Amino acid sequence: MLSEMEQTIEHFAAELEEQNQALIEMFAETKKEYELHHAKLALRLEQLEKQNDLLQRRA
């Protein structure tokens, strides 16, 4: 009976490890997408600030 419990626990632990790894990969991908989006927005903000500065100097 103890052996069956050990096997069940080991199987459960293996499943949890697989699920955890899938979550880690999902979060890593989400982080990469967020960082890319953030970089694009930061660049766009910089461009708009420069454009605004030029327009204010002309006025």
Gaussian input, Z-matrix of N, CA and C with variables (Angstrom, degrees):
# hf/3-21g

backbone

0 1
 N
 C     1     B1
 C     2     B2     1     A1
 N     3     B3     2     A2     1     D1
 C     4     B4     3     A3     2     D2
 C     5     B5     4     A4     3     D3
 N     6     B6     5     A5     4     D4
 C     7     B7     6     A6     5     D5
 C     8     B8     7     A7     6     D6
 N     9     B9     8     A8     7     D7
 C    10    B10     9     A9     8     D8
 C    11    B11    10    A10     9     D9
 N    12    B12    11    A11    10    D10
 C    13    B13    12    A12    11    D11
 C    14    B14    13    A13    12    D12
 N    15    B15    14    A14    13    D13
 C    16    B16    15    A15    14    D14
 C    17    B17    16    A16    15    D15
 N    18    B18    17    A17    16    D16
 C    19    B19    18    A18    17    D17
 C    20    B20    19    A19    18    D18
 N    21    B21    20    A20    19    D19
 C    22    B22    21    A21    20    D20
 C    23    B23    22    A22    21    D21
 N    24    B24    23    A23    22    D22
 C    25    B25    24    A24    23    D23
 C    26    B26    25    A25    24    D24
 N    27    B27    26    A26    25    D25
 C    28    B28    27    A27    26    D26
 C    29    B29    28    A28    27    D27
 N    30    B30    29    A29    28    D28
 C    31    B31    30    A30    29    D29
 C    32    B32    31    A31    30    D30
 N    33    B33    32    A32    31    D31
 C    34    B34    33    A33    32    D32
 C    35    B35    34    A34    33    D33
 N    36    B36    35    A35    34    D34
 C    37    B37    36    A36    35    D35
 C    38    B38    37    A37    36    D36
 N    39    B39    38    A38    37    D37
 C    40    B40    39    A39    38    D38
 C    41    B41    40    A40    39    D39
 N    42    B42    41    A41    40    D40
 C    43    B43    42    A42    41    D41
 C    44    B44    43    A43    42    D42
 N    45    B45    44    A44    43    D43
 C    46    B46    45    A45    44    D44
 C    47    B47    46    A46    45    D45
 N    48    B48    47    A47    46    D46
 C    49    B49    48    A48    47    D47
 C    50    B50    49    A49    48    D48
 N    51    B51    50    A50    49    D49
 C    52    B52    51    A51    50    D50
 C    53    B53    52    A52    51    D51
 N    54    B54    53    A53    52    D52
 C    55    B55    54    A54    53    D53
 C    56    B56    55    A55    54    D54
 N    57    B57    56    A56    55    D55
 C    58    B58    57    A57    56    D56
 C    59    B59    58    A58    57    D57
 N    60    B60    59    A59    58    D58
 C    61    B61    60    A60    59    D59
 C    62    B62    61    A61    60    D60
 N    63    B63    62    A62    61    D61
 C    64    B64    63    A63    62    D62
 C    65    B65    64    A64    63    D63
 N    66    B66    65    A65    64    D64
 C    67    B67    66    A66    65    D65
 C    68    B68    67    A67    66    D66
 N    69    B69    68    A68    67    D67
 C    70    B70    69    A69    68    D68
 C    71    B71    70    A70    69    D69
 N    72    B72    71    A71    70    D70
 C    73    B73    72    A72    71    D71
 C    74    B74    73    A73    72    D72
 N    75    B75    74    A74    73    D73
 C    76    B76    75    A75    74    D74
 C    77    B77    76    A76    75    D75
 N    78    B78    77    A77    76    D76
 C    79    B79    78    A78    77    D77
 C    80    B80    79    A79    78    D78
 N    81    B81    80    A80    79    D79
 C    82    B82    81    A81    80    D80
 C    83    B83    82    A82    81    D81
 N    84    B84    83    A83    82    D82
 C    85    B85    84    A84    83    D83
 C    86    B86    85    A85    84    D84
 N    87    B87    86    A86    85    D85
 C    88    B88    87    A87    86    D86
 C    89    B89    88    A88    87    D87
 N    90    B90    89    A89    88    D88
 C    91    B91    90    A90    89    D89
 C    92    B92    91    A91    90    D90
 N    93    B93    92    A92    91    D91
 C    94    B94    93    A93    92    D92
 C    95    B95    94    A94    93    D93
 N    96    B96    95    A95    94    D94
 C    97    B97    96    A96    95    D95
 C    98    B98    97    A97    96    D96
 N    99    B99    98    A98    97    D97
 C   100   B100    99    A99    98    D98
 C   101   B101   100   A100    99    D99
 N   102   B102   101   A101   100   D100
 C   103   B103   102   A102   101   D101
 C   104   B104   103   A103   102   D102
 N   105   B105   104   A104   103   D103
 C   106   B106   105   A105   104   D104
 C   107   B107   106   A106   105   D105
 N   108   B108   107   A107   106   D106
 C   109   B109   108   A108   107   D107
 C   110   B110   109   A109   108   D108
 N   111   B111   110   A110   109   D109
 C   112   B112   111   A111   110   D110
 C   113   B113   112   A112   111   D111
 N   114   B114   113   A113   112   D112
 C   115   B115   114   A114   113   D113
 C   116   B116   115   A115   114   D114
 N   117   B117   116   A116   115   D115
 C   118   B118   117   A117   116   D116
 C   119   B119   118   A118   117   D117
 N   120   B120   119   A119   118   D118
 C   121   B121   120   A120   119   D119
 C   122   B122   121   A121   120   D120
 N   123   B123   122   A122   121   D121
 C   124   B124   123   A123   122   D122
 C   125   B125   124   A124   123   D123
 N   126   B126   125   A125   124   D124
 C   127   B127   126   A126   125   D125
 C   128   B128   127   A127   126   D126
 N   129   B129   128   A128   127   D127
 C   130   B130   129   A129   128   D128
 C   131   B131   130   A130   129   D129
 N   132   B132   131   A131   130   D130
 C   133   B133   132   A132   131   D131
 C   134   B134   133   A133   132   D132
 N   135   B135   134   A134   133   D133
 C   136   B136   135   A135   134   D134
 C   137   B137   136   A136   135   D135
 N   138   B138   137   A137   136   D136
 C   139   B139   138   A138   137   D137
 C   140   B140   139   A139   138   D138
 N   141   B141   140   A140   139   D139
 C   142   B142   141   A141   140   D140
 C   143   B143   142   A142   141   D141
 N   144   B144   143   A143   142   D142
 C   145   B145   144   A144   143   D143
 C   146   B146   145   A145   144   D144
 N   147   B147   146   A146   145   D145
 C   148   B148   147   A147   146   D146
 C   149   B149   148   A148   147   D147
 N   150   B150   149   A149   148   D148
 C   151   B151   150   A150   149   D149
 C   152   B152   151   A151   150   D150
 N   153   B153   152   A152   151   D151
 C   154   B154   153   A153   152   D152
 C   155   B155   154   A154   153   D153
 N   156   B156   155   A155   154   D154
 C   157   B157   156   A156   155   D155
 C   158   B158   157   A157   156   D156
 N   159   B159   158   A158   157   D157
 C   160   B160   159   A159   158   D158
 C   161   B161   160   A160   159   D159
 N   162   B162   161   A161   160   D160
 C   163   B163   162   A162   161   D161
 C   164   B164   163   A163   162   D162
 N   165   B165   164   A164   163   D163
 C   166   B166   165   A165   164   D164
 C   167   B167   166   A166   165   D165
 N   168   B168   167   A167   166   D166
 C   169   B169   168   A168   167   D167
 C   170   B170   169   A169   168   D168
 N   171   B171   170   A170   169   D169
 C   172   B172   171   A171   170   D170
 C   173   B173   172   A172   171   D171
 N   174   B174   173   A173   172   D172
 C   175   B175   174   A174   173   D173
 C   176   B176   175   A175   174   D174

   B1=1.4557
   B2=1.5281
   B3=1.3222
   B4=1.4593
   B5=1.5267
   B6=1.3081
   B7=1.4569
   B8=1.5334
   B9=1.3264
   B10=1.4576
   B11=1.5189
   B12=1.3175
   B13=1.4658
   B14=1.5250
   B15=1.3178
   B16=1.4604
   B17=1.5191
   B18=1.3272
   B19=1.4608
   B20=1.5268
   B21=1.3208
   B22=1.4624
   B23=1.5245
   B24=1.3206
   B25=1.4676
   B26=1.5259
   B27=1.3247
   B28=1.4598
   B29=1.5219
   B30=1.3229
   B31=1.4639
   B32=1.5294
   B33=1.3276
   B34=1.4571
   B35=1.5213
   B36=1.3310
   B37=1.4665
   B38=1.5314
   B39=1.3101
   B40=1.4661
   B41=1.5315
   B42=1.3234
   B43=1.4630
   B44=1.5240
   B45=1.3182
   B46=1.4621
   B47=1.5234
   B48=1.3059
   B49=1.4665
   B50=1.5277
   B51=1.3166
   B52=1.4625
   B53=1.5267
   B54=1.3325
   B55=1.4644
   B56=1.5272
   B57=1.3216
   B58=1.4605
   B59=1.5212
   B60=1.3166
   B61=1.4585
   B62=1.5261
   B63=1.3284
   B64=1.4633
   B65=1.5280
   B66=1.3251
   B67=1.4566
   B68=1.5259
   B69=1.3148
   B70=1.4647
   B71=1.5246
   B72=1.3247
   B73=1.4602
   B74=1.5283
   B75=1.3329
   B76=1.4621
   B77=1.5295
   B78=1.3312
   B79=1.4546
   B80=1.5291
   B81=1.3126
   B82=1.4640
   B83=1.5274
   B84=1.3230
   B85=1.4641
   B86=1.5292
   B87=1.3201
   B88=1.4622
   B89=1.5232
   B90=1.3294
   B91=1.4622
   B92=1.5230
   B93=1.3361
   B94=1.4598
   B95=1.5344
   B96=1.3294
   B97=1.4628
   B98=1.5279
   B99=1.3306
   B100=1.4614
   B101=1.5287
   B102=1.3272
   B103=1.4645
   B104=1.5252
   B105=1.3200
   B106=1.4581
   B107=1.5292
   B108=1.3219
   B109=1.4638
   B110=1.5284
   B111=1.3128
   B112=1.4637
   B113=1.5257
   B114=1.3179
   B115=1.4682
   B116=1.5289
   B117=1.3337
   B118=1.4654
   B119=1.5203
   B120=1.3290
   B121=1.4622
   B122=1.5223
   B123=1.3285
   B124=1.4631
   B125=1.5252
   B126=1.3141
   B127=1.4579
   B128=1.5251
   B129=1.3040
   B130=1.4716
   B131=1.5277
   B132=1.3100
   B133=1.4621
   B134=1.5260
   B135=1.3131
   B136=1.4588
   B137=1.5280
   B138=1.3307
   B139=1.4575
   B140=1.5268
   B141=1.3244
   B142=1.4568
   B143=1.5277
   B144=1.3313
   B145=1.4641
   B146=1.5298
   B147=1.3262
   B148=1.4645
   B149=1.5216
   B150=1.3276
   B151=1.4525
   B152=1.5233
   B153=1.3160
   B154=1.4590
   B155=1.5336
   B156=1.3186
   B157=1.4689
   B158=1.5148
   B159=1.3252
   B160=1.4718
   B161=1.5298
   B162=1.3229
   B163=1.4607
   B164=1.5292
   B165=1.2990
   B166=1.4644
   B167=1.5350
   B168=1.3149
   B169=1.4652
   B170=1.5372
   B171=1.3232
   B172=1.4643
   B173=1.5159
   B174=1.3168
   B175=1.4742
   B176=1.5042
   A1=110.91
   A2=117.24
   A3=121.01
   A4=110.34
   A5=116.81
   A6=121.19
   A7=110.82
   A8=117.05
   A9=120.47
   A10=110.46
   A11=117.13
   A12=120.86
   A13=110.51
   A14=116.02
   A15=119.89
   A16=110.93
   A17=116.72
   A18=120.63
   A19=111.04
   A20=115.98
   A21=120.53
   A22=110.44
   A23=115.74
   A24=120.14
   A25=110.29
   A26=117.29
   A27=120.59
   A28=111.22
   A29=116.47
   A30=120.68
   A31=109.89
   A32=116.29
   A33=121.28
   A34=110.63
   A35=117.37
   A36=122.09
   A37=110.53
   A38=116.99
   A39=120.74
   A40=110.46
   A41=116.63
   A42=120.37
   A43=110.82
   A44=116.18
   A45=119.79
   A46=111.36
   A47=116.41
   A48=120.60
   A49=110.36
   A50=117.30
   A51=121.05
   A52=110.71
   A53=115.81
   A54=119.97
   A55=111.07
   A56=116.57
   A57=120.36
   A58=111.15
   A59=116.50
   A60=120.09
   A61=110.67
   A62=116.95
   A63=120.52
   A64=110.29
   A65=117.57
   A66=120.88
   A67=111.85
   A68=116.33
   A69=120.51
   A70=110.00
   A71=116.65
   A72=120.56
   A73=111.16
   A74=116.46
   A75=120.12
   A76=110.91
   A77=117.19
   A78=120.36
   A79=111.66
   A80=117.45
   A81=120.66
   A82=110.34
   A83=116.74
   A84=120.98
   A85=110.66
   A86=116.70
   A87=120.95
   A88=110.52
   A89=116.68
   A90=120.85
   A91=110.84
   A92=116.13
   A93=120.35
   A94=110.36
   A95=116.63
   A96=120.76
   A97=110.93
   A98=116.52
   A99=120.81
   A100=110.64
   A101=116.89
   A102=120.27
   A103=111.30
   A104=117.09
   A105=120.85
   A106=110.19
   A107=116.15
   A108=120.79
   A109=110.30
   A110=116.65
   A111=121.30
   A112=110.73
   A113=117.01
   A114=120.64
   A115=110.82
   A116=116.83
   A117=120.30
   A118=110.83
   A119=116.30
   A120=119.87
   A121=111.65
   A122=116.86
   A123=120.22
   A124=110.22
   A125=117.04
   A126=121.03
   A127=110.34
   A128=116.43
   A129=120.52
   A130=110.75
   A131=117.14
   A132=121.12
   A133=110.34
   A134=116.57
   A135=120.41
   A136=110.90
   A137=116.66
   A138=120.64
   A139=111.08
   A140=116.93
   A141=120.77
   A142=111.67
   A143=116.70
   A144=119.45
   A145=110.69
   A146=117.70
   A147=121.04
   A148=110.57
   A149=116.39
   A150=120.94
   A151=110.11
   A152=116.65
   A153=121.54
   A154=110.45
   A155=116.15
   A156=120.39
   A157=110.87
   A158=116.79
   A159=120.15
   A160=111.79
   A161=115.70
   A162=120.31
   A163=110.92
   A164=117.51
   A165=120.84
   A166=110.50
   A167=117.43
   A168=120.43
   A169=111.34
   A170=115.95
   A171=120.32
   A172=111.86
   A173=116.02
   A174=119.23
   A175=113.17
   D1=-40.52
   D2=179.22
   D3=-62.06
   D4=-38.66
   D5=179.52
   D6=-62.87
   D7=-40.59
   D8=178.04
   D9=-63.77
   D10=-41.25
   D11=178.64
   D12=-64.43
   D13=-42.43
   D14=178.78
   D15=-62.32
   D16=-43.11
   D17=178.90
   D18=-64.04
   D19=-41.20
   D20=179.24
   D21=-63.40
   D22=-44.13
   D23=179.55
   D24=-65.41
   D25=-42.20
   D26=178.37
   D27=-62.90
   D28=-40.89
   D29=178.24
   D30=-63.91
   D31=-45.29
   D32=178.47
   D33=-60.93
   D34=-43.06
   D35=179.36
   D36=-63.36
   D37=-39.85
   D38=179.19
   D39=-65.07
   D40=-41.50
   D41=177.75
   D42=-63.66
   D43=-42.86
   D44=177.91
   D45=-61.91
   D46=-40.41
   D47=179.09
   D48=-62.43
   D49=-42.42
   D50=177.92
   D51=-62.38
   D52=-45.06
   D53=179.68
   D54=-64.36
   D55=-40.63
   D56=178.05
   D57=-62.90
   D58=-41.81
   D59=179.29
   D60=-63.96
   D61=-40.18
   D62=177.82
   D63=-63.40
   D64=-40.77
   D65=177.61
   D66=-64.81
   D67=-42.05
   D68=178.79
   D69=-60.33
   D70=-44.18
   D71=179.32
   D72=-65.04
   D73=-40.18
   D74=178.86
   D75=-63.79
   D76=-44.79
   D77=179.11
   D78=-66.31
   D79=-36.37
   D80=177.88
   D81=-63.75
   D82=-42.27
   D83=178.03
   D84=-66.07
   D85=-42.39
   D86=178.38
   D87=-62.04
   D88=-41.78
   D89=178.66
   D90=-62.98
   D91=-42.59
   D92=179.57
   D93=-62.46
   D94=-43.40
   D95=178.34
   D96=-63.90
   D97=-42.20
   D98=178.92
   D99=-61.94
   D100=-44.98
   D101=-178.65
   D102=-64.02
   D103=-38.46
   D104=177.28
   D105=-64.92
   D106=-46.36
   D107=179.17
   D108=-62.00
   D109=-42.20
   D110=179.01
   D111=-61.79
   D112=-43.36
   D113=179.38
   D114=-62.36
   D115=-41.55
   D116=178.49
   D117=-63.17
   D118=-43.59
   D119=-179.96
   D120=-66.79
   D121=-38.65
   D122=178.68
   D123=-63.76
   D124=-41.25
   D125=177.77
   D126=-64.19
   D127=-44.39
   D128=179.30
   D129=-62.77
   D130=-40.93
   D131=177.94
   D132=-61.82
   D133=-43.74
   D134=178.89
   D135=-61.42
   D136=-42.09
   D137=178.56
   D138=-63.05
   D139=-44.01
   D140=-179.88
   D141=-66.13
   D142=-37.74
   D143=177.99
   D144=-65.06
   D145=-40.27
   D146=177.37
   D147=-65.13
   D148=-42.88
   D149=179.10
   D150=-62.55
   D151=-43.46
   D152=179.30
   D153=-62.71
   D154=-42.21
   D155=179.10
   D156=-61.66
   D157=-43.56
   D158=178.47
   D159=-62.72
   D160=-42.38
   D161=-179.74
   D162=-65.52
   D163=-37.91
   D164=179.93
   D165=-69.49
   D166=-34.28
   D167=179.29
   D168=-68.53
   D169=-31.88
   D170=179.67
   D171=-72.49
   D172=-29.13
   D173=-174.87
   D174=-76.56

